[in-house]
């Protein structure tokens, strides 16, 4: 009694045991075993992808970090584990790495840290040149305070330290000391006049309180709207306005509360006497003589203010006209990395083994690169990526990822790519080949146009015309479209005779699938593994097209019949992939452009015009459309978004200035340098031979908030002098003389902070140089405008009030002069 389990043992764990399975026994008792009618092999599953490393077979493992991981730390840990694992392997096996993105991150950080250090040294040297070492030290103390505060807040907001973040810190390095310079210089000026350091710290900070607050507010007002810029570039650079805003807010806190305390507590009470003694020993120096020269120039310009202002706005119009017609506009500046990729396509009939033979020729080309250029490369056969988010699978595809050694004594990456492209294009078996760098810019393909419509035959003809057009354009490389014919197909159609024998489509498809793809009949489990057992035709049959016509089928009655007796076989060309855009069939025509030979934006516009004309002539009204993509699409979207944000920034700046000066005319005078700085921007791009890009335009918008800072201080001091009873002429001269030193200082420190990126950017940091070029040249020209044009415009404003019958003296009613107004300097030679 009780329960028992009944188990029948029939599983075979050894593939060899299948040989003895009896598949048929005749009436005489003779047995037919499986090994008599089939070949049993223990093999791997049919390969879908083949991996190779440095031209040898390999197995590739892809590692990705999570959001909280540090790229460099993860890479170091992986390399340490690999080195340890290599020690346990036989000499014939090797473990290596490729596509290590930590190299990119580390190179970018080291480059930007080096440039940031250079910028910091230049800023400190500039402060020492115009101020004393003590005052320069007080001013520079705000840099670490502001940066530490910025890093802390950015970390709390979830941002990470990357190339764009580092660029934002370098860019704000020259701006972060501007407010501190203004207050330090004002306190220093008061100390030079004999006021004790503590009183000078209080008066100087109080005197500059609202102008400094307004200056920081206008800078933030120009940068912050860029946070809402749409498109890829907007997402790519959104950290810049956040970083600038956070750091400037900490800078404002430091210069208003901490800096005056440093000046008051750490400046000797007899500092004025020490300065006077030093001047007696060394003489007046360069700056006083330069100040006198500026004063004479300003007086001359003020006398001829109308022709001078007219000439400046005429120069502005000429500069904008020149930029419109002579400086190309494109999405972003390319930069060279140490990696590139080769994508190849063979005939769609190629098997993996066939593509492997062609890939070996490409590997030989890559291996022929000199040792000082090639670091290593990987080969993937059966799949490639057109971009990081679009993978394609196929037995006729292969991709090569090439790592180059650092750019030190080797050819440039562009030269190497051109060399490899020229040799790869000579391989006859290739139907398509593309050699491209991984790090051009985030805008997508240089040239990309979508051809949409109802009929693929027409789309292919339009795409063919587009390719021919691009091949004639200077600088266009790797011209291709994404239409790929599929493999040849054998279409099997069931005949009436087959239906009369009991066949239907399901039965016919099942038997064909079993013959060529195989059917799983069992699974064996040796040890802890689990393997399927497939029954299918031998490769000697499956590899030949004619075998399909000789195949035998089993009818429902058990009768054997040939496939050709019950079905019709037709051969046709298949379509590999159907791509649609907005519900319409689409073929994409694309190309890369060498920026030294051609302009991607101009080529794209010409291609669109050419194809639209072709469609209008041959297929009018039939539903075919030509739609820009890639960098052209991103450029238009970014420019439209940037134009809207520029208007928002200017309105915010106007509101801030109107609230400060309680006037509409004076804010307009202060904002007058904004359009005129475009003269400097155009000159800068011409000097550098750089095209205008989105980052240039973003820099121009941000520049609007920076250039008004000096104008604010200048107009504020003119107002103070007018309240003290001076005429408009003398007030303009006095304000120019008083504010010339801080204006020069803030300009030079900003230029020094960005000079390394603007003038010496190489490699990947060159991508960011257009924004630095815009700010450096724009603010340099803004200094000239502020010191000369703004006083002229103020006098013109006074002239207009006279013409309107308003007495200028009533603009500033006399009142008791407090400590701030009493400090308006009257020591200039013209005021004496």
ABEGO torsion letter per residue (X at the ends): XEBBBBBBBABBABAAAAAABBABBBAAGBBBBAAAABBBBBBBBBBABBBBBGGBBBBBBBBBBBAABBAAAAAAAAAAAAAAAAAABBAABBBBBBGBAAAAAAAAAAAAAAAAAAAAAAAAAAAAAABBAAAAAAAAAAAAAAAAAAAAAAAAAGBBBBAAAAAAAAAAAAAAAAAAAAAAAAAAAAAAAGBBAAAAAAAAAAAAAAAAAAAAAAAAAAAAAAAABBEAAAAAAAAAAAAAAAAAAAAAAAAAAAAAAAAAAABBAAAAAAAAAAAAAAEAEAAAAAAAAAAAAAAAAAAAAAAAAAAAAAAAAAAAAAAAAABBBBABBBBBBABBBBBBBBBAABBAAAAAAAAAAAAAAAAABBAAABAEBBBBBGBBBABAABBBBEAABBBBBBBBBBBBGBBBAAAAAAAAAAAAAABAABABBBBBBABABAAEBABBBBBBEABAAAAAAAAAAAAAAAAABBGBBGBBBABBBBBBBBBBBBBAAAAAAGBBAAAAAAAAAAAAAEBBABBBBBEABBBBBBBBBBAAAAABAAAAAABBBBBAAGBBBBAAAABBBBBBBBBABBBBBGGBBBBBBBBBBBAAABBAAAAAAAAAAAAAAAAAAABBGAGBBBBBBEAAAAAAAAAAAAAAAAAAAAAAAAAAAAAAAGBAAAAAAAAAAAAAAAAAAAAAAAAAGBBBBAAAAAAAAAAAAAAAAAAAAAAAAAAAAAAAGBBAAAAAAAAAAAAAAAAAAAAAAAAAAAAAAAAABBEAAAAAAAAAAAAAAAAAAAAAAAAAAAAAAAAAAAAAAAAAGBBAAAABBBBBBBAAAAABBAABAAAX
